[in-house]
Amino acid sequence: MVHSFLIHTVCPVSALSAAESRVLYSRVFGAGEGLELRPDERRLLHTEKLLAVARQVRSAVALSRDASGRVLVETVPGEEVVALQEADSGVLRLRAGEPFPGEMSVLWLGVQSLGFTLVCEPHENLLLAEGTLRNLTRHCLEHLHMLGPGSEVLLRSDRIDVLLSRLLPHGQLLFLNHRFAQSLEKEVAAYMAK
Amino acid sequence: MYSHGSESLIKQAREIQESELQKFYSRLVKQLHGREFGHETIDSLQRLHLILSATKYTRTLPPELQKKLLSLLLSSSVEQLQALSSAVLRETLPLSGQELNYNQDANSSLNSHTAALLLSQTGSRSDLSSFCAQLLRSLDSRSPEGPAHSVLHTLPILNTILSHSPDCLTEDHVTLVSKKLVDWLRYASTQQGGGTSSGGFFTGPRSRQPGPIAELDGTVSGDFFTVLCVGQGFTEDQWMNVYSFSMLRHWLLTYHTVSNGNTTVDTDDRSEVDGSVVSVVSATSSSSRLLPPKERLREKLPLTLLSPLSLCQCLVEAVCILDSVCVEDASLVFKAFPCVKGLYGRLSSDLSFARVLLPIAQFYLNHGEMAAVDCECVWKLVFGRFPAELFSDAFLAHELLRFLRLNLATLQLRVPQYTRSFPNLLKFLAWDSPAVVDDFVDLLPSLVTAGTAVELLHSLLDLPCLSATLVLQLRSTYFPIAEPGGRGLLSLEAFRSPTYRGLFLFLLRGEAGSGDTIDRLSTLHQLLAEASDWPRVIQCAQTVPVLLHIYFNTVVTVADEKLLAHLISVLLERSSLLLNIPKYVKEIHRVFSCHLLRLCKLRPSLVVDQSHELLEFAGTTANVYSKEEIFTHVVWKLCVQNRDIEIIFSSWGFQVWVLGEYLSVSCDSRCSVALITSCFEALEAVLFEVTSSAPPSGEARPAPRVITSLMSALAKLASRSHDLIPRVSLFLSKLRTVTRGGSVPWCSNEEDLVAIVTRGEELWSLLKAPSVAQSVLTPPPHVNTPQWHRDTNVAMPLRLYTHTHNHDTPSLLFHT
């Protein structure tokens, strides 16, 4: 199961300190976690934990880019496939308790100034998770015009919700061969066109 | 991508005034009154969502607005409105008494967005249980004309509930779902879904007839539908096949413990499930047999269509499922193994399938013994080729290291290559330290064995060199020809030159056992000097101290005296033989000092054993200047022999201290007068040299503690061999004379000088009474038994007072 999906900054943000990250979109799947808490407490807990994850990914992205020494190339709308190919990617291990109760594997994709992150249970099929993350990222880049200066990710989060409901319903990773994927993507495209 | 505009949007959303917000709410309520909703409403909902999600603290919507949104979610047929209202409601507090009706009419569709809200807001297990019950009712009794998506998400919803609350399903439910899973996995239609005709007016009856489903490589499917089958459209049960396969492993893992006593999934069903899984494996195997033709096809079709990725994903899943099924029911091993073995045979020579080969390795590890299969070849891959050639694949590294962590006990027992393969495994760490250091913190203790301890230590110390070498190796592969114009790296040239090849090859070796380290280590360090500012190398260097700590903490549990002695000499030797990265050398010295001390505390006799090496080190005055950092600021509480003295100790000379402390008959009977004298002379020479002139150019003055610890050590040694006392006293009185003249070239700070001189005077007066000196500076063990503060005859301060009437006695205790 995928625990959560988030989109956050991996570049310096003026209002924040160097190591912090701004979470632009987050979705926590799973039911029954933190049942003993009130809904607002649960929401706060999720927010804090995801913020912690975002910070760790920010640091991982920075270190990875440092080490590889590659120069960040700005891409423009229309070059989504290129942007995805150029993206840094990696996976982190979060120990039990830091900050989730159980151990988690965090897969991340760094596309220029934004990070796309999937928090999964460690026994999950990471190959499938990786493919799903790339797919999700490509769709987000395309349908939310993220390579431009827009702030659509903030105001069009319903598009991401619908995307997730097809490609990652309730956190379920799906084995979609290209035909199944095409079928779903047609539905997504139809939604986005409205 | 992320602009100032976005930042200001968030700021606005956070800082919206309460009054403005209330106005916004009422405007939205008005907008939601009508039946039709235009762009403005959508826009408002989107803004509302941003406002609510921008803060950590959850807001409560006015009840009217909340009700409106809820009815919108449940009744609207426009997905955008469903999505938006669900998103908004998820960010707010549910009104009490407003809980969604869990017992909905079975015919009304439970859309995905409603389910999402339900799941995020369930307050209790019983709510979850009733939700599950309702879901399963609709699953069981759905009408064939019901909307397609209403039932499609049932499985993902169930699966997400299972993750945290498996007991939400009753036994009956579990049986029901298992039966349905078998149905979909095994008996899904093998005809293409007719689905929507895309031709408009001109589709004739011919184009409406769906054909059979095909495999990825184009051949018509066999008797099973699997996730790898393709067609123009898909029927509902084929979709359910996909969802079932996607959750199958989780389902099996969750309920195999539940079904302990009662066969919740009875054997027929289980074998049906297994049959379908095995069919996926064999279907994919047969597809993979046709790989060469696939390459040809790939040239014509876009990569995304015929990507082996989906193949690999399914193979990984299938093997994992087979593994967990066989773990639970060992009798299935004989059926499953040939399949897995065949798969291994086809994939093992192609490294692009490495991530499939890891679950296969797990299968071999779990069941190889039972099936009496030789697993050597598998381990050669996992410990040999994978780290050596795929060290830069972050995902493979993560999975391989996880595999090692999970199976550590078994590997140590059954796979002897494991502990010898550390040179290869360390390549993952050398390449991407930040990502995998955590795994190595867990794995390193298992790699420390008596047989390979020394080689491992050398390998850890040269990890930055390995990092640089791997960079060079990759660069050499990508740019096989030397760059013209001499812009190439010196280190790259060295890497390629036959003269130095051997050095690099040693670092790149795959297995331990061919030698602890190389003779020409300093040459290697010089060749790699320019790598000391490469980010990858620096990141690697930062992780070495942590690993060294773990190494030393572990090695003392497996090493005998001889090995520990050897390690001490390795420490001393390597302290001057490290790649010169800023701060790296200093950090390593710090670690060395800490552990050298511990080793000596643990086995004091080592000091005598290694006295030659220690003396040589201590007697080299140059070390005072260059390795002062080695032993800086070790704060430590000594509980050796029950001594309860806190000693704050900072100096180049904890070694010196060590010599002073442990070179005594009470610690080791081999400690002869000759040994003490030779030690004394060595230290004396150093002290003379240090205090007679300014330090060599470029070096800093030694810290005062260096001087005082040297003096103390000399005093201690002298107290054990009284012939030496006159020499020390002479020196100390000379010191007093010299310093009266004012400043000295070897000490810049006046306060420090005063402290040194005071210390000298204390020692000098102590040594005037040799027997007292002996009992103070080398107290017999029984002095330090806990009762000393109660036993007036034994208490240290009282003894001192009795002997010397010295009012400064307390200070003597704390400045050894």
Interface residues (C-beta under 8 A of the other chain):
Chain A: M1 T9 C11 V13 S14 A15 R22 L24 V28 F29 G30 A31 G32 E33 L35 P39 D40 R43 L44 T47 E48 S59 A60 L63 S64 D66 A67 S68 G69 S89 G90 V91 L92 R93 R95 S105 L107 V111 Q112 S113 L114 E121 P122 H123 N125 L126 L127 L128 E130 G131 M146 L147 P149 G150 S151 V153 L154 L155 R156 S157 D158 D161 V162 S165 P169 H170 G171 Q172 L173 L174 F175 L176 N177 H178 R179 F180 S183 Y191 K194
Chain B: M1 Y2 S3 H4 G5 S6 E7 L9 I10 K11 Q46 R47 H49 L50 S53 K56 Y57 T58 E79 Q80 A83 L84 S86 A87 E91 L93 P94 S112 H113 A115 A116 L119 S120 Q121 T122 G123 S124 R125 L128 H153 L155 P156 I157 N159 T160 I161 S163 H164 S165 C168 L216 V227 L228 C229 V230 G231 Q232 G233 F234 W239 V242 Y243 F245 S246 M247 R249 H250 L253 T304 L305 L306 S307 L309 S310 C312 Q313 C314 V316 E317 C320 R355 A394 F395 H398 E399 R402 D432 P434 A435 D438 D439 W534 P535 R536 Q539
